[in-house]
Structures are given as C-alpha cells and as structure tokens.
C-alpha cells in the first residue's frame, strides 16, 4: 500500500513484479500508460516517473525521470535504484510525498512462495 501524503489517498499496489508510477494515465490509443497515476496541480511529475520492482530480497524503486526523486531523504538519479521498505518515504520533485506501507492483504505471493502475516 502507498499513501499519498498530499491527498491522504491510500493506493493498493497491484500484484505484479513491476509497477509503473507517473502522471500519464493513457497512451493516445487508449492503452493504460502507468499502473499508478500521480496527479499534481503543477506539472512536476514526469509521464513515467519511476517503477517499483519486486526482487527476491524486496522492492526497489528504479528512477526513470530526470526529475528530483528522494527515497528516505537520499536522491535517486535517473537509472539508479533504491530499496523500498514498509515506512519508506518517497519525495517526487519536492512536491509529492508518498509513504510505503505493508500490503492490506493477509497473504501475498513472492516468487511462488505464499507469505502469511502472523496473527496480531
């Protein structure tokens, strides 16, 4: 799950290995462009800003845009990756603030293994 700190929106991440984030919602032919569309009143978010990639050891943000992006206070250059953990804060162009949390689902599948949250 991702919380957009600017709007308070809670976004459930799709169950896929690569999740795209950006301002472009559809291509001219109507095909979806990004899995998560981020809007802002100023045009500071790139059409394709970053991807969240699932790897065997966790999620990584891969920066696609030359725009400023920070993960937990550290800048991520275009083409570079940064680890994302529950609680990680991502800042886009110093305007949009996202916080990554644990998934809402009780179970998640990671490379064929089913992971179950322990009872609280």
C-alpha positions as CSV (number, residue, x, y, z in Angstrom):
1,X,0.0,0.0,0.0
2,X,1.1,3.6,-0.7
3,X,-0.3,6.7,1.0
4,X,-0.1,9.9,-0.9
5,X,0.6,12.3,1.9
6,X,-0.6,15.3,-0.2
7,X,-4.1,13.9,-0.7
8,X,-4.4,11.2,2.0
9,X,-5.3,8.7,-0.7
10,X,-4.4,5.1,0.1
11,X,-3.4,3.2,-3.0
12,X,-3.3,-0.6,-3.0
13,X,-0.4,-1.9,-5.2
14,X,-1.3,-4.3,-7.9
15,X,0.2,-7.8,-7.5
16,X,2.8,-7.7,-10.2
17,X,6.6,-7.7,-10.4
18,X,6.9,-4.2,-12.0
19,X,4.6,-1.3,-11.1
20,X,4.9,2.0,-13.0
21,X,4.2,5.4,-11.5
22,X,3.8,8.6,-13.4
23,X,1.3,11.3,-14.5
24,X,0.3,9.8,-17.8
25,X,-2.8,7.7,-17.5
26,X,-3.3,6.6,-21.1
27,X,-1.5,6.5,-24.4
28,X,-3.1,8.1,-27.4
29,X,-4.6,4.8,-28.5
30,X,-6.3,4.4,-25.1
31,X,-3.8,1.8,-23.6
32,X,-3.1,2.4,-19.9
33,X,0.4,4.0,-19.5
34,X,1.0,3.7,-15.8
35,X,-0.3,1.4,-13.1
36,X,-0.4,4.2,-10.5
37,X,-1.2,7.7,-11.9
38,X,0.0,10.5,-9.8
39,X,-1.6,13.9,-10.3
40,X,-0.4,17.3,-9.1
41,X,-1.6,20.9,-9.7
42,X,1.9,21.7,-11.1
43,X,3.4,19.8,-14.0
44,X,6.3,18.4,-11.8
45,X,5.6,14.7,-12.2
46,X,7.1,13.0,-15.3
47,X,4.9,11.0,-17.6
48,X,6.8,7.9,-16.5
49,X,8.4,8.9,-13.2
50,X,9.6,5.6,-11.6
51,X,9.0,1.9,-11.4
52,X,8.6,-0.2,-8.3
53,X,10.3,-3.5,-9.0
54,X,9.9,-6.7,-6.9
55,X,13.1,-8.7,-6.5
56,X,13.8,-11.8,-4.3
57,X,15.1,-9.6,-1.5
58,X,12.3,-6.9,-1.6
59,X,11.1,-3.9,-3.6
60,X,13.3,-1.4,-5.3
61,X,12.4,2.0,-6.8
62,X,14.0,2.4,-10.2
63,X,14.2,6.1,-11.3
64,X,13.0,6.7,-14.8
65,X,12.8,10.5,-14.8
66,X,15.4,13.3,-14.6
67,X,13.1,15.0,-12.1
68,X,14.3,15.0,-8.5
69,X,13.2,11.9,-6.5
70,X,14.3,11.0,-3.0
71,X,13.9,7.8,-1.0
72,X,14.2,8.3,2.7
73,X,16.0,11.6,2.2
74,X,18.5,10.3,-0.4
75,X,18.4,11.4,-4.0
76,X,18.0,8.7,-6.6
77,X,19.4,9.6,-10.1
78,X,17.8,8.5,-13.3
79,X,18.6,4.9,-14.0
80,X,19.5,4.1,-10.3
81,X,17.6,2.0,-7.8
82,X,16.9,2.4,-4.1
83,X,15.4,-0.2,-1.7
84,X,11.8,0.4,-0.5
85,X,10.7,-1.0,2.8
86,X,7.5,-0.5,4.8
87,X,7.6,3.0,6.1
88,X,9.9,4.3,3.3
89,X,9.1,7.9,2.2
90,X,9.4,8.9,-1.4
91,X,9.5,12.5,-2.4
92,X,8.8,13.4,-6.0
93,X,10.1,16.8,-7.4
94,X,9.9,18.2,-3.8
95,X,6.1,18.4,-4.3
96,X,4.6,14.9,-3.9
97,X,5.2,12.8,-0.8
98,X,4.4,9.1,-0.8
99,X,4.8,6.7,2.1
100,X,5.0,3.0,1.5
101,X,3.3,0.6,4.0
102,X,2.6,-3.1,4.3
103,X,0.0,-4.6,2.0
104,X,-3.6,-4.9,3.2
105,X,-3.9,-8.5,2.1
106,X,-3.4,-11.2,4.6
107,X,-1.4,-13.2,2.1
108,X,1.0,-12.2,-0.7
109,X,2.8,-14.3,-3.2
110,X,6.5,-13.7,-3.7
111,X,8.2,-15.8,-6.5
112,X,5.8,-18.7,-5.9
113,X,6.0,-18.7,-2.1
114,X,3.0,-17.7,-0.1
115,X,3.7,-15.4,2.8
116,X,1.2,-15.1,5.5
117,X,1.1,-12.3,8.1
118,X,1.4,-13.5,11.6
119,X,-1.7,-13.1,13.8
120,X,-1.7,-9.9,15.9
